[in-house]
Amino acid sequence: MRLRWEGTGFLLPVIAFVALFALLPVALLFSNALAGVGGAGGFVSVVSAGRNLRSLDNSLEQGGISAVLAVALGYPAGVFVGRFSFRGRALLRSFLLVPFLLPSLVVVFGVLDLFGPSGVVSGVLPSTAWFGSGIPAIIAANLFFNVPIVLLLTATGCETASVELEETVGTLGGSPFRAYREVWARPTWVGAAAGGLLTFLFSALSFAPPLLLCGASSRCYTLEAQVYVLDQTFLDPNAAATLALAMVLLLLLPTAVYLGLVSRLRANPGRRTPGPRPIDWRSPTAGALAVETLLVLGSELALLAAVLYRTVAPSDQYTAGAAWSALFSANTTSHLGVSAVGAVGNTLFFAVVAALLALLLSVVSGYAIVRRPDRAVVLGLLLFVPLLLSPVVLAFALSSFWRPVIGTGTNVWVLVVVSQAILALPFALQSLEIPLAGLSSAGRDTARTLGATSLGAFLDADLPRVKDGLVTVGLFAFAFGLGEFTATNFLVPPSLTTLPVALYALTEVRLFPVADAAAGLLLLVSLAVFLVITLGGRRVEL
């Protein structure tokens, strides 16, 4: 009885946090919205409206196409990274997290810098301008984010396959294809399927790419973007919340399947020795996989390079490098209501505090899951629900529920931190769960034998052995806060403007070269975080 209560007791802070700052406010928002539109009949009427149905079709179309293409591009590269050993493999695995951690607006500007009206690639190959706007551009942005995730999850599945079983197949005369089919194909399929579902979820909930790449029309808005438009443009929060409820119901099933697939990856650790094998360059298959991996990596690097290049490239309004000076000028400050330095300071403050909060809650949850591993999937589903609620609706619900309590003005920084921490928690917790699941209980049992409490044994024997997992938790949470735009844009007053919100504001007043400089600054900050962790000797992996 003490064991069951102790495990449950340490879950209470996380459950209370999510309930008070996500589930309860949003539940009240949904119930009030349903009452406002007239119940079930109003729900059907809102969802079946022409614009809303088109946004539903767009979400399914963009999410489905992005998922299929991400798996097609990421699976072969994931097999190569998970199957073979080569110099710099650990660094490559860490670098592949960078695209996923980048702010969404930076990726949008990268697509425009490559394929837009004066893009680096479209200027040389005009036919590629097709990728510079509309659904092709949105899918290109989705692929940049998600192909590395499919790659890494596929590689994880490959590494969980049983080396002993593969050697047995070879000893009995089985061909390499037989070994693939019988031994290590299924784990890679599980990893790729998990990556594909995650791609679908992120793409169906895509916000910044449709908002900036769709042009003046709403013909390719997703459900997320349509919820924002209903609330902010048409001033119809009841319809926005009702459509968000439909979005949550639609995406609950793929979320549950994704969590189940990730659980299968954790439950099938395999044997990691002798580990990845050297590359046999005489094999055409190995060569083809290497080439495809280089193409994926080259595409990711090209987008980052395009963003940095456009920050110093001359334009019609500015000479080479002048956009950087304009970013920190008084004119830009007057447009934004805050200086660029102040926006950077606000961004770092929110991201650091949200990361610390997410890290603390992840450690508490990790302890509860070590005590009762059967709770991992249920807790993961609970933490994924706020992510599916739409950051716009989450911010709106937080504002409606908590602003009367905390007041207005600069006190809203609390809600910004809370929203960023809630959105980061699902990935932060998974980043700690996976290494904790692979730990032996011997160290913990020894500490208990020597008189330590169960919590003390966890802190002294388990956490030091998952330091890289803790770094990954902080990195994910900090990166989410660094690039979070949707909820922050809804909540912050001008004095608390963050760099992503400032970047969007600069595009609204058509100061595009200055916006390019802001995108470059945001990219440099993100890369600096990655370099500090990498050069500090931490190997951060998914």
C-alpha angles and dihedrals in degrees: 000000000000090000093052093047094046092053092046094044094058091051092057097081092055094043091047092048094051092042096049097041102033121007100043097043092045093045089054090046092051094045092049090046093051090049089048095052094043106262126273094348091054091047090056091045093052095046093046094052111121098246093044094050089050090052089050090052090047092051093050093043097046093040094048096045092044091050094049094047093044091054092045091053100034101044099066092044090047091053090051094049094043097042105043136050121222139154112288095016095134091048091049091052090052093046092052088067091062096079091051090050096048119107110261093234091058090056091048090053089047091057090048092047090053102038107010127110092289097020125156094240100030090052089062098032107032092187090068090065084090086080092054100081144016126016096337090057092046091051090048089055091047091051093051090056099041111032090076090051092052088047094052096044090048090050089050090053091049091053093052092061117110111260091194093055091049091051089050091054090051093048091053091054100262118157123241088255090053090051089050093049097043103035121019106015097081097053090051090049090052091051093046092047090051090050091047092051091048089050090051092050095048093043094047088051093043112142116163097044096054091041095054103025099044095074123220094325130073094224093121101033116137124220089267093054092044091052088054092049093048091052102038105028105028092032092224106133093167092059091043093053092044092053089047089054090054089050092053093050090049095052101040094087097052089045092054091047091050091052090048091053092049088051089054090054090052093044093054104056095160119188117302096199130124080011127189113004128227117271116262101211090190088070113091089207093057091048093050092049091049092051092049091049091051090051091052092047092045092052091052092049092046092059093049091047092050092055092051093044094053091055091067101026116110118249138184091275104032139041121231109304095000092114089070091057090046090052091062095039128114090246091061090046090054091052094048102036089231135058121256089247090052091049090052090049092050091048094051093045094053093043095049096047092044091049092051091049093048091046092052093049091046092054091050090048091046091057092050091049092049087055093045112017092179089074095064098091095043092049091046091053091048091052093046093057095075089052090056094047090078118253089243093058091041090055092044091050092047090050094048095045104037108028093078086056102043097030129228135284120049092350086083089082086086091062092048091054092046093049092049092048092049092050091049097045100084093057095036092055094046090051089059097036095060097057091039090055090057096052123110114235091223096097092046092048091049091052090050090050089054091055104268119143117244091257091047091050090051093050095043103036107025109032096052088056093055099048091132089053090053090050089051090051091053092044095051093046094045092047092050090051093044094056102027108129112153103063093030092053089054096048113034125091117220093266090060096044112148126213095258090050090047090051091054092045090054091055090051091058089043096242089143100162090051089047088053089054090049090050089051091050091050090049092050091051090050092048091048090058090052093048094049091054095042096046089046089069097255118136105208116194138163 
